[in-house]
């Protein structure tokens, strides 16, 4: 059975990871224009897929959210914002 100290440490570590992930997501959201994304892609290209996995996942999620928002805003599919 895990000790209280281990459980607390686990919770604190998880909260720190979530905070760092949220901060990274916010920083990556600033790369909006095609030129900014190209520059970011060039920087990421200097690293391995393993090193950039979290960043690529965040960018894919943000891109999907932007596409979805644009679709809803344009009324495609019968939706209207």
Jmol script that loads the backbone (N, CA, C; Angstrom):
load data "model"
ATOM      1  N   UNK A   1       0.839  -1.172   0.000  1.00  0.00           N
ATOM      2  CA  UNK A   1       0.000   0.000   0.000  1.00  0.00           C
ATOM      3  C   UNK A   1       0.896   1.251   0.000  1.00  0.00           C
ATOM      4  N   UNK A   2       0.613   2.191  -0.912  1.00  0.00           N
ATOM      5  CA  UNK A   2       1.474   3.373  -0.990  1.00  0.00           C
ATOM      6  C   UNK A   2       1.327   4.259   0.248  1.00  0.00           C
ATOM      7  N   UNK A   3       2.435   4.857   0.609  1.00  0.00           N
ATOM      8  CA  UNK A   3       2.400   5.737   1.778  1.00  0.00           C
ATOM      9  C   UNK A   3       1.780   7.080   1.396  1.00  0.00           C
ATOM     10  N   UNK A   4       1.347   7.805   2.388  1.00  0.00           N
ATOM     11  CA  UNK A   4       0.762   9.136   2.180  1.00  0.00           C
ATOM     12  C   UNK A   4       1.784  10.048   1.508  1.00  0.00           C
ATOM     13  N   UNK A   5       3.034   9.948   1.922  1.00  0.00           N
ATOM     14  CA  UNK A   5       4.085  10.788   1.357  1.00  0.00           C
ATOM     15  C   UNK A   5       4.244  10.533  -0.144  1.00  0.00           C
ATOM     16  N   UNK A   6       4.216   9.262  -0.535  1.00  0.00           N
ATOM     17  CA  UNK A   6       4.335   8.921  -1.972  1.00  0.00           C
ATOM     18  C   UNK A   6       3.132   9.433  -2.755  1.00  0.00           C
ATOM     19  N   UNK A   7       1.972   9.327  -2.174  1.00  0.00           N
ATOM     20  CA  UNK A   7       0.755   9.810  -2.827  1.00  0.00           C
ATOM     21  C   UNK A   7       0.827  11.324  -3.002  1.00  0.00           C
ATOM     22  N   UNK A   8       1.227  12.027  -1.951  1.00  0.00           N
ATOM     23  CA  UNK A   8       1.364  13.483  -2.044  1.00  0.00           C
ATOM     24  C   UNK A   8       2.381  13.871  -3.109  1.00  0.00           C
ATOM     25  N   UNK A   9       3.513  13.192  -3.105  1.00  0.00           N
ATOM     26  CA  UNK A   9       4.551  13.475  -4.090  1.00  0.00           C
ATOM     27  C   UNK A   9       4.028  13.247  -5.498  1.00  0.00           C
ATOM     28  N   UNK A  10       3.290  12.187  -5.679  1.00  0.00           N
ATOM     29  CA  UNK A  10       2.714  11.884  -6.981  1.00  0.00           C
ATOM     30  C   UNK A  10       1.743  12.978  -7.421  1.00  0.00           C
ATOM     31  N   UNK A  11       0.917  13.432  -6.511  1.00  0.00           N
ATOM     32  CA  UNK A  11      -0.052  14.490  -6.828  1.00  0.00           C
ATOM     33  C   UNK A  11       0.665  15.785  -7.168  1.00  0.00           C
ATOM     34  N   UNK A  12       1.657  16.147  -6.373  1.00  0.00           N
ATOM     35  CA  UNK A  12       2.415  17.375  -6.615  1.00  0.00           C
ATOM     36  C   UNK A  12       3.116  17.301  -7.969  1.00  0.00           C
ATOM     37  N   UNK A  13       3.705  16.163  -8.277  1.00  0.00           N
ATOM     38  CA  UNK A  13       4.381  16.000  -9.570  1.00  0.00           C
ATOM     39  C   UNK A  13       3.400  16.109 -10.729  1.00  0.00           C
ATOM     40  N   UNK A  14       2.244  15.493 -10.581  1.00  0.00           N
ATOM     41  CA  UNK A  14       1.231  15.548 -11.641  1.00  0.00           C
ATOM     42  C   UNK A  14       0.731  16.977 -11.850  1.00  0.00           C
ATOM     43  N   UNK A  15       0.518  17.704 -10.772  1.00  0.00           N
ATOM     44  CA  UNK A  15       0.090  19.097 -10.891  1.00  0.00           C
ATOM     45  C   UNK A  15       1.160  19.948 -11.580  1.00  0.00           C
ATOM     46  N   UNK A  16       2.416  19.702 -11.264  1.00  0.00           N
ATOM     47  CA  UNK A  16       3.516  20.440 -11.897  1.00  0.00           C
ATOM     48  C   UNK A  16       3.578  20.120 -13.390  1.00  0.00           C
ATOM     49  N   UNK A  17       3.372  18.851 -13.747  1.00  0.00           N
ATOM     50  CA  UNK A  17       3.357  18.463 -15.156  1.00  0.00           C
ATOM     51  C   UNK A  17       2.214  19.141 -15.898  1.00  0.00           C
ATOM     52  N   UNK A  18       1.054  19.178 -15.300  1.00  0.00           N
ATOM     53  CA  UNK A  18      -0.108  19.809 -15.934  1.00  0.00           C
ATOM     54  C   UNK A  18       0.118  21.309 -16.122  1.00  0.00           C
ATOM     55  N   UNK A  19       0.705  21.941 -15.114  1.00  0.00           N
ATOM     56  CA  UNK A  19       1.002  23.366 -15.198  1.00  0.00           C
ATOM     57  C   UNK A  19       1.998  23.650 -16.323  1.00  0.00           C
ATOM     58  N   UNK A  20       3.043  22.832 -16.405  1.00  0.00           N
ATOM     59  CA  UNK A  20       4.052  22.993 -17.455  1.00  0.00           C
ATOM     60  C   UNK A  20       3.437  22.762 -18.834  1.00  0.00           C
ATOM     61  N   UNK A  21       2.573  21.764 -18.950  1.00  0.00           N
ATOM     62  CA  UNK A  21       1.913  21.469 -20.224  1.00  0.00           C
ATOM     63  C   UNK A  21       1.019  22.639 -20.642  1.00  0.00           C
ATOM     64  N   UNK A  22       0.281  23.177 -19.694  1.00  0.00           N
ATOM     65  CA  UNK A  22      -0.602  24.314 -19.980  1.00  0.00           C
ATOM     66  C   UNK A  22       0.217  25.531 -20.417  1.00  0.00           C
ATOM     67  N   UNK A  23       1.330  25.777 -19.745  1.00  0.00           N
ATOM     68  CA  UNK A  23       2.200  26.906 -20.098  1.00  0.00           C
ATOM     69  C   UNK A  23       2.773  26.721 -21.500  1.00  0.00           C
ATOM     70  N   UNK A  24       3.218  25.509 -21.815  1.00  0.00           N
ATOM     71  CA  UNK A  24       3.737  25.225 -23.145  1.00  0.00           C
ATOM     72  C   UNK A  24       2.651  25.418 -24.197  1.00  0.00           C
ATOM     73  N   UNK A  25       1.451  24.967 -23.916  1.00  0.00           N
ATOM     74  CA  UNK A  25       0.329  25.143 -24.849  1.00  0.00           C
ATOM     75  C   UNK A  25       0.062  26.615 -25.116  1.00  0.00           C
ATOM     76  N   UNK A  26       0.103  27.413 -24.069  1.00  0.00           N
ATOM     77  CA  UNK A  26      -0.126  28.848 -24.227  1.00  0.00           C
ATOM     78  C   UNK A  26       0.973  29.495 -25.066  1.00  0.00           C
ATOM     79  N   UNK A  27       2.213  29.089 -24.840  1.00  0.00           N
ATOM     80  CA  UNK A  27       3.326  29.639 -25.617  1.00  0.00           C
ATOM     81  C   UNK A  27       3.219  29.236 -27.086  1.00  0.00           C
ATOM     82  N   UNK A  28       2.849  27.993 -27.339  1.00  0.00           N
ATOM     83  CA  UNK A  28       2.741  27.524 -28.723  1.00  0.00           C
ATOM     84  C   UNK A  28       1.557  28.167 -29.447  1.00  0.00           C
ATOM     85  N   UNK A  29       0.532  28.539 -28.712  1.00  0.00           N
ATOM     86  CA  UNK A  29      -0.637  29.173 -29.326  1.00  0.00           C
ATOM     87  C   UNK A  29      -0.280  30.524 -29.939  1.00  0.00           C
ATOM     88  N   UNK A  30       0.830  31.103 -29.519  1.00  0.00           N
ATOM     89  CA  UNK A  30       1.253  32.394 -30.060  1.00  0.00           C
ATOM     90  C   UNK A  30       1.765  32.274 -31.501  1.00  0.00           C
ATOM     91  N   UNK A  31       2.123  31.075 -31.929  1.00  0.00           N
ATOM     92  CA  UNK A  31       2.602  30.855 -33.295  1.00  0.00           C
ATOM     93  C   UNK A  31       1.390  30.652 -34.205  1.00  0.00           C
ATOM     94  N   UNK A  32       0.819  31.727 -34.707  1.00  0.00           N
ATOM     95  CA  UNK A  32      -0.429  31.651 -35.459  1.00  0.00           C
ATOM     96  C   UNK A  32      -0.255  31.815 -36.965  1.00  0.00           C
ATOM     97  N   UNK A  33       0.609  32.715 -37.385  1.00  0.00           N
ATOM     98  CA  UNK A  33       0.728  32.986 -38.824  1.00  0.00           C
ATOM     99  C   UNK A  33       1.507  31.869 -39.505  1.00  0.00           C
ATOM    100  N   UNK A  34       1.361  31.813 -40.805  1.00  0.00           N
ATOM    101  CA  UNK A  34       2.089  30.793 -41.575  1.00  0.00           C
ATOM    102  C   UNK A  34       3.594  30.954 -41.399  1.00  0.00           C
ATOM    103  N   UNK A  35       4.074  32.198 -41.370  1.00  0.00           N
ATOM    104  CA  UNK A  35       5.511  32.436 -41.215  1.00  0.00           C
ATOM    105  C   UNK A  35       5.996  31.978 -39.836  1.00  0.00           C
ATOM    106  N   UNK A  36       5.203  32.260 -38.817  1.00  0.00           N
ATOM    107  CA  UNK A  36       5.579  31.838 -37.467  1.00  0.00           C
ATOM    108  C   UNK A  36       5.591  30.323 -37.348  1.00  0.00           C
ATOM    109  N   UNK A  37       4.592  29.685 -37.936  1.00  0.00           N
ATOM    110  CA  UNK A  37       4.548  28.214 -37.881  1.00  0.00           C
ATOM    111  C   UNK A  37       5.685  27.594 -38.667  1.00  0.00           C
ATOM    112  N   UNK A  38       6.043  28.210 -39.793  1.00  0.00           N
ATOM    113  CA  UNK A  38       7.176  27.711 -40.585  1.00  0.00           C
ATOM    114  C   UNK A  38       8.450  27.806 -39.762  1.00  0.00           C
ATOM    115  N   UNK A  39       8.634  28.929 -39.096  1.00  0.00           N
ATOM    116  CA  UNK A  39       9.814  29.106 -38.251  1.00  0.00           C
ATOM    117  C   UNK A  39       9.838  28.063 -37.132  1.00  0.00           C
ATOM    118  N   UNK A  40       8.697  27.827 -36.509  1.00  0.00           N
ATOM    119  CA  UNK A  40       8.608  26.827 -35.452  1.00  0.00           C
ATOM    120  C   UNK A  40       8.900  25.436 -36.005  1.00  0.00           C
ATOM    121  N   UNK A  41       8.341  25.116 -37.168  1.00  0.00           N
ATOM    122  CA  UNK A  41       8.597  23.812 -37.786  1.00  0.00           C
ATOM    123  C   UNK A  41      10.074  23.610 -38.079  1.00  0.00           C
ATOM    124  N   UNK A  42      10.752  24.679 -38.508  1.00  0.00           N
ATOM    125  CA  UNK A  42      12.189  24.584 -38.766  1.00  0.00           C
ATOM    126  C   UNK A  42      12.953  24.311 -37.470  1.00  0.00           C
ATOM    127  N   UNK A  43      12.559  24.964 -36.405  1.00  0.00           N
ATOM    128  CA  UNK A  43      13.209  24.723 -35.107  1.00  0.00           C
ATOM    129  C   UNK A  43      12.965  23.285 -34.648  1.00  0.00           C
ATOM    130  N   UNK A  44      11.738  22.824 -34.799  1.00  0.00           N
ATOM    131  CA  UNK A  44      11.411  21.460 -34.373  1.00  0.00           C
ATOM    132  C   UNK A  44      12.125  20.422 -35.221  1.00  0.00           C
ATOM    133  N   UNK A  45      12.367  20.759 -36.488  1.00  0.00           N
ATOM    134  CA  UNK A  45      13.042  19.834 -37.399  1.00  0.00           C
ATOM    135  C   UNK A  45      14.471  19.522 -36.986  1.00  0.00           C
ATOM    136  N   UNK A  46      15.027  20.308 -36.111  1.00  0.00           N
ATOM    137  CA  UNK A  46      16.400  20.078 -35.629  1.00  0.00           C
ATOM    138  C   UNK A  46      16.455  19.037 -34.515  1.00  0.00           C
ATOM    139  N   UNK A  47      15.296  18.545 -34.114  1.00  0.00           N
ATOM    140  CA  UNK A  47      15.216  17.608 -32.992  1.00  0.00           C
ATOM    141  C   UNK A  47      14.552  16.311 -33.435  1.00  0.00           C
ATOM    142  N   UNK A  48      14.713  15.293 -32.634  1.00  0.00           N
ATOM    143  CA  UNK A  48      14.115  13.995 -32.960  1.00  0.00           C
ATOM    144  C   UNK A  48      12.610  14.023 -32.678  1.00  0.00           C
ATOM    145  N   UNK A  49      11.922  13.069 -33.274  1.00  0.00           N
ATOM    146  CA  UNK A  49      10.475  12.949 -33.051  1.00  0.00           C
ATOM    147  C   UNK A  49      10.174  12.711 -31.575  1.00  0.00           C
ATOM    148  N   UNK A  50      11.019  11.977 -30.917  1.00  0.00           N
ATOM    149  CA  UNK A  50      10.816  11.712 -29.492  1.00  0.00           C
ATOM    150  C   UNK A  50      10.923  13.005 -28.678  1.00  0.00           C
ATOM    151  N   UNK A  51      11.866  13.854 -29.049  1.00  0.00           N
ATOM    152  CA  UNK A  51      12.055  15.110 -28.330  1.00  0.00           C
ATOM    153  C   UNK A  51      10.908  16.088 -28.563  1.00  0.00           C
ATOM    154  N   UNK A  52      10.261  16.007 -29.702  1.00  0.00           N
ATOM    155  CA  UNK A  52       9.212  16.978 -30.053  1.00  0.00           C
ATOM    156  C   UNK A  52       7.800  16.408 -29.958  1.00  0.00           C
ATOM    157  N   UNK A  53       7.679  15.194 -29.481  1.00  0.00           N
ATOM    158  CA  UNK A  53       6.372  14.512 -29.462  1.00  0.00           C
ATOM    159  C   UNK A  53       5.297  15.332 -28.748  1.00  0.00           C
ATOM    160  N   UNK A  54       5.591  15.850 -27.574  1.00  0.00           N
ATOM    161  CA  UNK A  54       4.587  16.612 -26.818  1.00  0.00           C
ATOM    162  C   UNK A  54       4.211  17.894 -27.563  1.00  0.00           C
ATOM    163  N   UNK A  55       5.198  18.576 -28.115  1.00  0.00           N
ATOM    164  CA  UNK A  55       4.935  19.811 -28.849  1.00  0.00           C
ATOM    165  C   UNK A  55       4.082  19.530 -30.071  1.00  0.00           C
ATOM    166  N   UNK A  56       4.422  18.491 -30.821  1.00  0.00           N
ATOM    167  CA  UNK A  56       3.650  18.138 -32.023  1.00  0.00           C
ATOM    168  C   UNK A  56       2.210  17.792 -31.659  1.00  0.00           C
ATOM    169  N   UNK A  57       2.022  17.101 -30.553  1.00  0.00           N
ATOM    170  CA  UNK A  57       0.666  16.742 -30.124  1.00  0.00           C
ATOM    171  C   UNK A  57      -0.138  17.995 -29.771  1.00  0.00           C
ATOM    172  N   UNK A  58       0.492  18.923 -29.080  1.00  0.00           N
ATOM    173  CA  UNK A  58      -0.186  20.171 -28.721  1.00  0.00           C
ATOM    174  C   UNK A  58      -0.541  20.954 -29.976  1.00  0.00           C
ATOM    175  N   UNK A  59       0.398  21.054 -30.907  1.00  0.00           N
ATOM    176  CA  UNK A  59       0.144  21.793 -32.145  1.00  0.00           C
ATOM    177  C   UNK A  59      -0.985  21.158 -32.949  1.00  0.00           C
ATOM    178  N   UNK A  60      -1.014  19.836 -33.016  1.00  0.00           N
ATOM    179  CA  UNK A  60      -2.082  19.152 -33.746  1.00  0.00           C
ATOM    180  C   UNK A  60      -3.435  19.428 -33.097  1.00  0.00           C
ATOM    181  N   UNK A  61      -3.471  19.419 -31.780  1.00  0.00           N
ATOM    182  CA  UNK A  61      -4.716  19.699 -31.058  1.00  0.00           C
ATOM    183  C   UNK A  61      -5.165  21.144 -31.303  1.00  0.00           C
ATOM    184  N   UNK A  62      -4.219  22.069 -31.280  1.00  0.00           N
ATOM    185  CA  UNK A  62      -4.559  23.467 -31.525  1.00  0.00           C
ATOM    186  C   UNK A  62      -5.031  23.675 -32.963  1.00  0.00           C
ATOM    187  N   UNK A  63      -4.369  23.027 -33.918  1.00  0.00           N
ATOM    188  CA  UNK A  63      -4.785  23.141 -35.320  1.00  0.00           C
ATOM    189  C   UNK A  63      -6.195  22.608 -35.516  1.00  0.00           C
ATOM    190  N   UNK A  64      -6.490  21.469 -34.890  1.00  0.00           N
ATOM    191  CA  UNK A  64      -7.826  20.887 -35.000  1.00  0.00           C
ATOM    192  C   UNK A  64      -8.869  21.834 -34.400  1.00  0.00           C
ATOM    193  N   UNK A  65      -8.542  22.432 -33.278  1.00  0.00           N
ATOM    194  CA  UNK A  65      -9.459  23.382 -32.648  1.00  0.00           C
ATOM    195  C   UNK A  65      -9.703  24.599 -33.523  1.00  0.00           C
ATOM    196  N   UNK A  66      -8.652  25.093 -34.166  1.00  0.00           N
ATOM    197  CA  UNK A  66      -8.805  26.251 -35.061  1.00  0.00           C
ATOM    198  C   UNK A  66      -9.631  25.892 -36.290  1.00  0.00           C
ATOM    199  N   UNK A  67      -9.378  24.700 -36.846  1.00  0.00           N
ATOM    200  CA  UNK A  67     -10.166  24.265 -38.012  1.00  0.00           C
ATOM    201  C   UNK A  67     -11.631  24.123 -37.634  1.00  0.00           C
ATOM    202  N   UNK A  68     -11.894  23.528 -36.487  1.00  0.00           N
ATOM    203  CA  UNK A  68     -13.268  23.349 -36.021  1.00  0.00           C
ATOM    204  C   UNK A  68     -13.930  24.708 -35.802  1.00  0.00           C
ATOM    205  N   UNK A  69     -13.218  25.620 -35.190  1.00  0.00           N
ATOM    206  CA  UNK A  69     -13.760  26.956 -34.942  1.00  0.00           C
ATOM    207  C   UNK A  69     -14.062  27.661 -36.264  1.00  0.00           C
ATOM    208  N   UNK A  70     -13.148  27.538 -37.232  1.00  0.00           N
ATOM    209  CA  UNK A  70     -13.356  28.173 -38.537  1.00  0.00           C
ATOM    210  C   UNK A  70     -14.560  27.562 -39.249  1.00  0.00           C
ATOM    211  N   UNK A  71     -14.732  26.258 -39.133  1.00  0.00           N
ATOM    212  CA  UNK A  71     -15.868  25.585 -39.764  1.00  0.00           C
ATOM    213  C   UNK A  71     -17.177  26.062 -39.157  1.00  0.00           C
ATOM    214  N   UNK A  72     -17.221  26.149 -37.851  1.00  0.00           N
ATOM    215  CA  UNK A  72     -18.435  26.600 -37.173  1.00  0.00           C
ATOM    216  C   UNK A  72     -18.720  28.059 -37.517  1.00  0.00           C
ATOM    217  N   UNK A  73     -17.684  28.888 -37.545  1.00  0.00           N
ATOM    218  CA  UNK A  73     -17.857  30.304 -37.840  1.00  0.00           C
ATOM    219  C   UNK A  73     -18.351  30.523 -39.276  1.00  0.00           C
ATOM    220  N   UNK A  74     -17.923  29.663 -40.206  1.00  0.00           N
ATOM    221  CA  UNK A  74     -18.323  29.847 -41.599  1.00  0.00           C
ATOM    222  C   UNK A  74     -19.687  29.233 -41.900  1.00  0.00           C
ATOM    223  N   UNK A  75     -20.226  28.480 -40.950  1.00  0.00           N
ATOM    224  CA  UNK A  75     -21.533  27.894 -41.153  1.00  0.00           C
ATOM    225  C   UNK A  75     -21.507  26.615 -41.963  1.00  0.00           C
ATOM    226  N   UNK A  76     -20.341  26.042 -42.184  1.00  0.00           N
ATOM    227  CA  UNK A  76     -20.226  24.791 -42.940  1.00  0.00           C
ATOM    228  C   UNK A  76     -20.875  23.672 -42.128  1.00  0.00           C
ATOM    229  N   UNK A  77     -21.600  22.825 -42.787  1.00  0.00           N
ATOM    230  CA  UNK A  77     -22.246  21.698 -42.131  1.00  0.00           C
ATOM    231  C   UNK A  77     -23.530  22.069 -41.437  1.00  0.00           C
ATOM    232  N   UNK A  78     -24.062  23.228 -41.753  1.00  0.00           N
ATOM    233  CA  UNK A  78     -25.338  23.630 -41.172  1.00  0.00           C
ATOM    234  C   UNK A  78     -25.218  24.287 -39.814  1.00  0.00           C
ATOM    235  N   UNK A  79     -23.994  24.458 -39.332  1.00  0.00           N
ATOM    236  CA  UNK A  79     -23.796  25.101 -38.029  1.00  0.00           C
ATOM    237  C   UNK A  79     -23.576  26.583 -38.228  1.00  0.00           C
ATOM    238  N   UNK A  80     -24.072  27.332 -37.312  1.00  0.00           N
ATOM    239  CA  UNK A  80     -23.892  28.778 -37.344  1.00  0.00           C
ATOM    240  C   UNK A  80     -23.532  29.248 -35.945  1.00  0.00           C
ATOM    241  N   UNK A  81     -22.503  30.046 -35.834  1.00  0.00           N
ATOM    242  CA  UNK A  81     -22.103  30.545 -34.513  1.00  0.00           C
ATOM    243  C   UNK A  81     -22.927  31.757 -34.132  1.00  0.00           C
TER     244      UNK A  81
END
end "model"
wireframe off; spacefill off
backbone 0.3
color backbone group
